[in-house]
Each structure stands twice: as structure tokens, then as C-alpha cells.
Amino acid sequence: MNRFALAVSTAIARLTEAALGPYQSAMIRIGFSATWLLFLLRELPHRQELYGPDGPWNWNLAEQLISTNGAFTTLMWSSGQFWFETVYVLAVLSSLLLLLGWHTRAVSVLFMVGVLSLQNRSVFMGDGGDNVLHLMSIYLVLTRCGQVWSLDERRARRTREAHARGEHVVDRAGPALWGVLGLVLVSATLLGRLDGDWVVPALLWALWLAQALWWAVGRFGRSGQSRIMLDVIANIVHNGALLVIMAEACLIYATAGWYKIQGSRWQDGTAVYYPLHLESFSPWPALADLLAANGLMVMLVTYGTVAVQVAFPFTLFNRRVKNVLLAVMITEHAVIAVVLGLPFFSLAMIAADSVFLPTPFLRRLGDGAARVRARLRTRLGGGAGTPVVPGPPKQRTPKEPGRENPENPDPAHVGFPA
């Protein structure tokens, strides 16, 4: 009984004392923001046809559909061309800022609004990866995804150094950004722009009120206990959201695998052959013909795809097998991106898969990227000496309550070991 109680208390402490998986959550942030940013930039010349008020799925059709399903989209707040261009530019800008990790808590909200606004405006655009991006953009706002590999991490480190020198640092950009978001949210609510489905508006209000409470406690709180309690709640929400992301990825693969098993073409080992001969999915016809000409390879890829997708959720408790299947799935998505011409679907799935990548691998990846960046800066003459490579976050102590950055609470490094 004592051993069980000790295990329970250890698990509770692990879930509350720190935001788990800092490198995994950073990979998710970088992966999905980069996917959406590249998609928006590639479709920039075609944005009118995809999401514009006078596109094939015009304003009246979108209005009829949204009046039925109540989907959230800011593009339906006005039919003007200027408003459409503004929303599109803000979607691009929020993706870039989230990729860089600048005030990730606020920018992740803007990122979610941009994704939902464009995708819900024209629901028939996309290739399947948009569904994953749609869900993950909502989960991201609940995570502390700026702990590492972000401008937030660098700003928090410089703030700690300034505090060590006895200097007082005030962050004005964060409160100003949240103030603008609050003003827009109040205006939209009073004007009846949020009268559709209640889920997204309720989430936006909950996020804004939580951030306002966080700022008020940090600004006016006299004791550190209130801030510590909010920090614990934020850790629990982050860890819960990360668990949901993992469950979502497993569910995607499990359902895809079991549906494939029921198909006759997957059962006889020929399913992969047919998309290789579809004109819409053959950007490289010669390569597709080369792959389709080998019957043995087609059969192995067909059965291997089903086996990997069905087996993956059951391998999470075995580190080595999980890592092998994870490498196979990432390779498979990379091949799909090239052979079938579905780069954004593949990027979205690889970003979702990154939540399972082992922490030592991600740390080596980050160290390698830092070394490459240092060499480039040296060759280009952009910096002198060797730049400091930030290490993993350190344990936050209650000695200086209220000084942490809300976007980067500086938690302990407690990642997934495998």
C-alpha cells in the first residue's frame, strides 16, 4: 500500500511541478506553424480562388453553410476585399511569429484563429492534412510550446541575467498584445460576431481571462503562493493537452489502419498501385511508373503500411520498437510528399509524429542546428566568437515569484526519455 501511495504521489508531482516534453512541444509548434506558413505562401497567388469572397465557394454559399454548422471564421465578419487581405496577412504573420516562438501564448491564439478562419470559410479545400492542422491548432493554445528553441526562451534567459545584475525588466509587448486581443474580443462579442457555435468563443474568452489573471497576480500579488498555484494549473493543462495530442496521433493511425484492413485492395496487396496512376497524384509520372512496375514492392508497401499503422499505438510502451516504427512512418510520409505530391499532408503528419520523438535525439538535433547556425554566422561575418547555446530549462523556484515570463515559465526539463 505504501508503495502504491508513493507511486501515485510521484506521478502527481511529475504532472504538476513542470510542463513535460519541452522539446516535443517545441517540435509540434515549429512543425505545424511551418506547415501552415508554407501552405499560405505557396497559395498566395491563388488565395482569392481558395478563400476570397468572390471565389468558386463564394460568400453566399459560405454564409449558408456557416449558418447551418455555426463554424467559427472571422472571414464572415465582412465581405470586403480589404478585410479578407487583412485576415490572410495576419494568418501568415502569426504563423511566422509562432515558428520563431515570439510571445507564443498570445501568438498561438492568433494562429488558431487564422487556421479556423480560413479553413472554415472554404471547407472543401485541403488534402486531409488540414484536418490534423485544424485540431492541433486548438490543442497548441493549451501548451507551453515556447520553453525551448524560441525567442521566448532567449528573452527569459536575458531577463534572468538582468535580474541577477539587479536590473528591473518590464515586458510591454506581451500585455499590449493581449490588450489588443481583448479589445477585439469584446467588440466581436458585442457586435454579435461570435453567435455561432459556442466552443471557440468560450475558449477565446477563457484564454484571455486566464492570461489577465496571470498578469494581475504577477503584477500585484504580494505573495508567491498564488503565482505558484497558477503555474501548477498551467502545467496540468499543458501536460493534458500533450497527452491529447499523443492520443489523437494514435487514433489517426489506428483508424486509418483498421479501415484499410476492411478494403479489398488492401487485402490483396494492390492498393498502393492505383494512386500511382492517378493524374492528380502523379507529379513525377516516370517515378510513379518505376515504383508501380515492381509488383513485389507494391505488395510489400501495401501490407507494410497497414501493419505499421495498426501496430504503432501498441508499441508506445516499447522504446526501441516504437522508435523504429516512428522512423518508418516519417520516411513513408516523406515518400508520399514526393511521389504523390502531397507535401503539406506529409508535413502535418510528420509534425504530429514528432510528439513521440525521443528527447536525447531532439537535443542532439538542436545542438546540431546551433552549431550550423554558428558556422554560418562566422562565415558570413555576422558575429564574433562562439555564440552561447542555451541549455535545457532549469527548475523554477519560489524565490522570485511573479518574475517569470507567462509565455515561458522556465520549468524544469522533464522530457520524454524515449
C-alpha positions as CSV (number, residue, x, y, z in Angstrom):
1,M,0.0,0.0,0.0
2,N,2.8,2.4,0.9
3,R,4.5,1.6,-2.5
4,F,1.3,2.4,-4.3
5,A,0.8,5.6,-2.4
6,L,4.4,6.6,-3.2
7,A,3.9,5.9,-6.9
8,V,0.7,7.9,-7.0
9,S,2.3,10.9,-5.2
10,T,5.3,10.7,-7.6
11,A,3.0,10.7,-10.6
12,I,1.1,13.7,-9.3
13,A,4.3,15.6,-8.5
14,R,5.6,14.9,-12.0
15,L,2.4,16.2,-13.7
16,T,2.2,19.3,-11.6
17,E,5.8,20.5,-11.0
18,A,6.8,21.0,-14.6
19,A,5.5,21.1,-18.2
20,L,6.6,17.8,-19.6
21,G,8.1,17.3,-23.1
22,P,9.5,20.8,-23.7
23,Y,11.4,19.6,-26.9
24,Q,8.4,17.6,-28.2
25,S,6.0,20.6,-27.7
26,A,8.5,22.8,-29.4
27,M,8.7,20.4,-32.4
28,I,4.9,20.5,-32.6
29,R,4.9,24.3,-32.6
30,I,7.6,24.5,-35.2
31,G,6.2,21.8,-37.4
32,F,2.6,22.9,-37.6
33,S,3.4,26.6,-37.9
34,A,5.9,25.9,-40.7
35,T,3.4,23.7,-42.5
36,W,0.7,26.4,-42.4
37,L,3.1,29.2,-43.3
38,L,4.4,27.3,-46.3
39,F,0.9,26.5,-47.5
40,L,-0.2,30.1,-47.2
41,L,2.9,31.3,-49.1
42,R,2.5,28.8,-51.8
43,E,-1.2,29.6,-52.3
44,L,-0.6,33.3,-52.1
45,P,-1.3,33.8,-55.9
46,H,-4.4,31.6,-55.6
47,R,-5.8,32.9,-52.3
48,Q,-8.8,34.6,-54.0
49,E,-9.9,31.3,-55.5
50,L,-9.4,29.4,-52.3
51,Y,-10.8,31.7,-49.7
52,G,-11.7,35.0,-51.3
53,P,-15.2,36.5,-51.1
54,D,-15.7,36.1,-54.9
55,G,-14.1,32.6,-55.2
56,P,-15.8,29.5,-56.5
57,W,-17.1,28.9,-53.0
58,N,-18.5,32.4,-52.8
59,W,-19.8,34.5,-49.9
60,N,-23.4,33.4,-50.2
61,L,-22.5,29.7,-50.3
62,A,-20.2,30.0,-47.3
63,E,-22.9,32.1,-45.4
64,Q,-25.5,29.4,-46.0
65,L,-23.2,26.6,-44.7
66,I,-22.0,28.5,-41.7
67,S,-25.5,29.5,-40.7
68,T,-26.1,25.7,-40.5
69,N,-23.0,24.4,-38.8
70,G,-22.1,27.5,-36.8
71,A,-18.4,27.2,-37.6
72,F,-16.1,30.0,-36.4
73,T,-14.5,32.1,-39.0
74,T,-13.5,35.8,-38.9
75,L,-13.7,36.0,-42.7
76,M,-17.5,36.0,-42.5
77,W,-17.4,39.2,-40.4
78,S,-17.2,41.2,-43.6
79,S,-17.4,40.6,-47.3
80,G,-15.0,43.3,-48.2
81,Q,-11.7,42.6,-50.0
82,F,-9.7,44.6,-47.5
83,W,-10.9,42.5,-44.6
84,F,-10.0,39.3,-46.5
85,E,-6.5,40.5,-47.2
86,T,-6.1,41.6,-43.6
87,V,-7.1,38.2,-42.2
88,Y,-4.8,36.4,-44.7
89,V,-1.8,38.6,-43.8
90,L,-2.4,38.2,-40.1
91,A,-2.6,34.4,-40.7
92,V,0.8,34.5,-42.4
93,L,2.3,36.8,-39.7
94,S,1.0,34.7,-36.8
95,S,2.5,31.5,-38.4
96,L,5.9,33.2,-38.8
97,L,5.9,34.5,-35.2
98,L,4.8,31.2,-33.8
99,L,7.5,29.5,-35.7
100,L,10.0,31.9,-34.1
101,G,8.4,31.5,-30.7
102,W,7.7,35.2,-30.1
103,H,5.1,35.5,-27.3
104,T,3.9,32.1,-28.1
105,R,0.9,32.1,-25.7
106,A,-0.7,35.1,-27.5
107,V,0.5,34.2,-31.0
108,S,-0.7,30.7,-30.7
109,V,-4.2,32.1,-30.2
110,L,-3.8,34.2,-33.4
111,F,-2.5,31.2,-35.2
112,M,-5.6,29.2,-34.2
113,V,-7.9,32.0,-35.3
114,G,-6.1,32.2,-38.6
115,V,-6.4,28.4,-39.2
116,L,-10.0,28.2,-38.3
117,S,-11.0,31.3,-40.2
118,L,-9.5,30.2,-43.5
119,Q,-10.4,26.5,-43.3
120,N,-14.0,27.0,-42.1
121,R,-14.5,29.6,-44.8
122,S,-13.9,27.1,-47.5
123,V,-14.3,23.6,-46.1
124,F,-13.7,21.8,-49.4
125,M,-10.1,23.0,-49.7
126,G,-7.4,20.8,-48.4
127,D,-6.0,17.3,-48.6
128,G,-6.5,15.6,-45.2
129,G,-3.6,17.3,-43.5
130,D,-5.9,20.3,-43.0
131,N,-8.0,18.2,-40.6
132,V,-4.9,17.4,-38.5
133,L,-3.8,21.1,-38.6
134,H,-7.3,22.2,-37.6
135,L,-7.3,20.1,-34.4
136,M,-3.7,20.7,-33.5
137,S,-4.0,24.5,-33.8
138,I,-6.6,24.2,-31.0
139,Y,-4.5,22.0,-28.8
140,L,-1.5,24.2,-29.2
141,V,-3.0,27.1,-27.4
142,L,-3.2,25.0,-24.3
143,T,0.5,24.0,-24.3
144,R,3.7,25.8,-23.2
145,C,5.3,25.3,-26.5
146,G,7.9,28.1,-26.2
147,Q,10.1,26.6,-23.5
148,V,13.0,25.8,-25.8
149,W,14.0,26.8,-29.4
150,S,12.1,30.1,-29.2
151,L,12.6,33.8,-28.8
152,D,10.6,33.5,-25.5
153,E,13.3,31.2,-24.2
154,R,16.0,33.7,-25.1
155,R,14.1,36.6,-23.6
156,A,13.5,34.7,-20.4
157,R,17.2,33.9,-20.2
158,R,18.2,37.5,-20.7
159,T,15.6,38.5,-18.1
160,R,17.2,36.2,-15.5
161,E,20.6,37.6,-16.3
162,A,19.3,41.1,-15.9
163,H,17.7,40.2,-12.5
164,A,21.0,38.7,-11.4
165,R,22.6,42.1,-12.1
166,G,19.9,43.8,-10.1
167,E,18.2,45.3,-13.1
168,H,14.4,45.5,-13.5
169,V,13.0,44.3,-16.8
170,V,9.4,45.1,-17.9
171,D,7.8,43.3,-20.8
172,R,5.5,45.7,-22.5
173,A,4.9,43.8,-25.8
174,G,3.0,40.9,-24.1
175,P,0.4,43.0,-22.1
176,A,-0.1,45.3,-25.1
177,L,-0.7,42.3,-27.4
178,W,-3.2,40.8,-25.0
179,G,-4.9,44.1,-24.6
180,V,-5.5,44.4,-28.3
181,L,-6.8,40.9,-28.4
182,G,-9.1,41.6,-25.5
183,L,-10.4,44.8,-27.2
184,V,-11.1,42.8,-30.4
185,L,-12.8,40.0,-28.5
186,V,-15.1,42.4,-26.6
187,S,-16.0,44.2,-29.8
188,A,-16.8,41.0,-31.7
189,T,-18.9,39.7,-28.8
190,L,-20.9,43.0,-28.5
191,L,-21.5,43.1,-32.3
192,G,-22.8,39.5,-32.4
193,R,-19.9,38.1,-34.5
194,L,-19.5,35.2,-32.1
195,D,-23.1,34.0,-32.1
196,G,-22.4,30.7,-33.8
197,D,-21.1,27.6,-32.1
198,W,-20.1,28.4,-28.6
199,V,-16.9,26.3,-28.3
200,V,-14.3,28.6,-29.9
201,P,-15.7,31.8,-28.4
202,A,-15.7,30.2,-25.0
203,L,-12.1,29.0,-25.5
204,L,-11.0,32.5,-26.5
205,W,-12.7,34.1,-23.5
206,A,-11.2,31.5,-21.2
207,L,-7.7,32.0,-22.6
208,W,-8.0,35.8,-22.3
209,L,-9.3,35.8,-18.7
210,A,-6.7,33.3,-17.6
211,Q,-3.9,35.4,-19.1
212,A,-5.4,38.6,-17.4
213,L,-5.4,36.7,-14.1
214,W,-1.9,35.6,-14.6
215,W,-0.7,39.1,-15.3
216,A,-2.7,40.6,-12.4
217,V,-1.2,38.1,-9.9
218,G,2.3,38.7,-11.2
219,R,1.9,42.4,-11.2
220,F,0.0,43.0,-7.9
221,G,0.4,39.7,-6.0
222,R,2.3,40.2,-2.7
223,S,3.0,36.5,-2.1
224,G,4.3,33.8,-4.4
225,Q,1.7,31.3,-3.5
226,S,-0.9,32.5,-5.9
227,R,1.5,32.5,-8.8
228,I,2.8,29.0,-7.9
229,M,-0.8,27.8,-7.9
230,L,-1.4,29.3,-11.4
231,D,1.9,27.7,-12.5
232,V,0.7,24.3,-11.3
233,I,-2.6,24.7,-13.2
234,A,-0.8,25.7,-16.3
235,N,1.5,22.7,-16.1
236,I,-1.5,20.4,-15.7
237,V,-3.3,21.9,-18.7
238,H,-0.1,21.6,-20.8
239,N,0.5,18.0,-19.9
240,G,-3.1,17.1,-20.5
241,A,-3.0,18.8,-23.9
242,L,0.2,17.0,-24.8
243,L,-1.5,13.7,-23.8
244,V,-4.4,14.5,-26.0
245,I,-2.1,15.2,-29.0
246,M,-0.5,11.9,-28.5
247,A,-3.8,10.1,-28.3
248,E,-5.0,12.0,-31.4
249,A,-2.0,10.8,-33.4
250,C,-2.5,7.2,-32.2
251,L,-6.2,7.4,-33.1
252,I,-5.4,8.7,-36.6
253,Y,-3.1,5.8,-37.3
254,A,-5.3,3.2,-35.6
255,T,-8.5,4.2,-37.5
256,A,-6.6,4.5,-40.8
257,G,-5.1,1.1,-40.4
258,W,-8.3,-0.7,-39.4
259,Y,-10.2,0.9,-42.2
260,K,-7.6,-0.2,-44.7
261,I,-7.9,-3.8,-43.4
262,Q,-11.5,-3.8,-44.5
263,G,-10.7,-2.8,-48.1
264,S,-10.4,-5.5,-50.7
265,R,-7.5,-3.7,-52.5
266,W,-5.5,-3.6,-49.2
267,Q,-6.3,-7.2,-48.6
268,D,-4.9,-8.4,-51.9
269,G,-1.9,-6.1,-51.7
270,T,-2.6,-3.9,-54.7
271,A,-3.9,-0.7,-53.0
272,V,-0.7,1.3,-53.5
273,Y,-0.7,0.6,-57.2
274,Y,-3.8,2.7,-58.1
275,P,-2.9,6.2,-56.7
276,L,0.4,6.0,-58.5
277,H,-1.6,6.1,-61.8
278,L,-3.9,8.9,-60.9
279,E,-3.1,12.1,-62.7
280,S,-3.9,14.3,-59.7
281,F,-1.4,12.4,-57.6
282,S,1.4,12.0,-60.1
283,P,3.8,15.0,-60.1
284,W,6.6,12.7,-61.3
285,P,5.0,10.2,-63.7
286,A,8.2,8.5,-64.5
287,L,9.0,7.8,-60.8
288,A,5.4,6.6,-60.2
289,D,5.7,4.2,-63.2
290,L,9.0,2.9,-61.9
291,L,7.6,2.1,-58.5
292,A,4.4,0.6,-59.8
293,A,6.3,-1.7,-62.2
294,N,7.7,-3.7,-59.3
295,G,4.8,-5.9,-58.1
296,L,6.7,-7.2,-55.1
297,M,7.5,-3.7,-53.9
298,V,3.8,-2.6,-54.3
299,M,2.7,-5.6,-52.2
300,L,5.3,-5.0,-49.5
301,V,4.5,-1.3,-49.2
302,T,0.7,-2.1,-49.1
303,Y,0.9,-4.7,-46.4
304,G,3.7,-2.8,-44.6
305,T,1.6,0.4,-44.4
306,V,-1.3,-1.4,-42.8
307,A,0.9,-3.3,-40.4
308,V,2.8,-0.2,-39.2
309,Q,-0.4,1.9,-38.7
310,V,-2.2,-0.8,-36.8
311,A,0.7,-1.8,-34.7
312,F,2.1,1.7,-33.8
313,P,-0.3,2.6,-30.9
314,F,0.6,-0.8,-29.3
315,T,4.4,-0.1,-29.4
316,L,4.4,3.0,-27.3
317,F,5.5,1.1,-24.2
318,N,8.5,-0.4,-26.0
319,R,11.0,2.3,-26.7
320,R,13.1,0.6,-29.4
321,V,10.2,-0.8,-31.4
322,K,8.4,2.5,-31.2
323,N,11.4,4.4,-32.5
324,V,11.8,2.0,-35.4
325,L,8.1,2.3,-36.4
326,L,8.3,6.0,-36.0
327,A,11.2,6.3,-38.3
328,V,9.4,4.1,-40.8
329,M,6.2,6.3,-40.7
330,I,8.2,9.5,-41.1
331,T,10.0,8.0,-44.1
332,E,6.7,6.9,-45.5
333,H,5.3,10.4,-45.2
334,A,8.3,11.9,-46.9
335,V,7.9,9.4,-49.8
336,I,4.2,10.4,-50.1
337,A,5.2,14.0,-50.2
338,V,7.4,13.4,-53.2
339,V,5.8,10.6,-55.1
340,L,2.1,11.6,-54.6
341,G,2.6,15.3,-54.5
342,L,1.1,15.8,-51.0
343,P,3.7,17.9,-49.2
344,F,1.5,19.6,-46.7
345,F,-0.3,16.5,-45.7
346,S,3.0,14.8,-45.1
347,L,4.4,17.8,-43.2
348,A,1.3,17.8,-40.9
349,M,1.6,14.1,-40.2
350,I,5.4,14.4,-39.5
351,A,4.7,17.3,-37.1
352,A,2.1,15.1,-35.3
353,D,4.6,12.2,-35.2
354,S,7.3,14.5,-33.6
355,V,5.5,14.3,-30.2
356,F,6.8,10.8,-29.9
357,L,10.5,11.6,-30.8
358,P,12.9,10.8,-28.0
359,T,14.3,13.7,-26.0
360,P,18.0,12.8,-26.5
361,F,17.6,12.8,-30.3
362,L,15.8,16.2,-30.2
363,R,18.5,17.7,-28.0
364,R,21.2,16.4,-30.4
365,L,19.2,17.9,-33.2
366,G,19.0,21.2,-31.5
367,D,22.7,21.2,-30.7
368,G,23.5,20.4,-34.4
369,A,21.3,23.2,-35.6
370,A,23.0,25.6,-33.2
371,R,26.4,24.6,-34.5
372,V,25.3,25.0,-38.1
373,R,24.0,28.5,-37.3
374,A,27.2,29.4,-35.5
375,R,29.3,28.3,-38.6
376,L,27.0,30.3,-40.9
377,R,27.3,33.4,-38.8
378,T,31.1,33.0,-38.7
379,R,31.4,32.6,-42.5
380,L,29.0,35.5,-43.2
381,G,30.8,37.7,-40.7
382,G,27.6,38.2,-38.7
383,G,29.0,37.5,-35.3
384,A,32.3,37.2,-33.5
385,G,33.2,34.4,-31.3
386,T,31.2,31.4,-30.4
387,P,27.5,32.1,-29.5
388,V,26.1,30.7,-26.3
389,V,23.9,27.8,-26.9
390,P,21.0,27.7,-24.4
391,G,20.7,24.6,-22.3
392,P,17.5,22.9,-21.1
393,P,15.2,24.9,-18.9
394,K,16.1,25.0,-15.2
395,Q,13.8,24.3,-12.2
396,R,11.7,27.3,-11.3
397,T,12.0,28.1,-7.6
398,P,9.6,30.2,-5.5
399,K,12.4,32.6,-4.6
400,E,11.3,35.2,-7.1
401,P,7.6,34.8,-7.7
402,G,5.9,36.7,-10.4
403,R,9.1,37.4,-12.4
404,E,8.7,34.6,-14.9
405,N,7.5,35.2,-18.5
406,P,4.0,33.9,-19.0
407,E,4.9,32.6,-22.4
408,N,8.0,30.8,-20.9
409,P,7.5,29.8,-17.3
410,D,11.0,28.4,-17.2
411,P,10.0,24.9,-15.9
412,A,12.3,22.0,-15.2
413,H,13.5,19.9,-18.1
414,V,11.4,16.8,-17.8
415,G,11.1,15.4,-21.2
416,F,10.1,12.0,-22.6
417,P,13.2,9.8,-22.4
418,A,12.2,7.9,-25.5
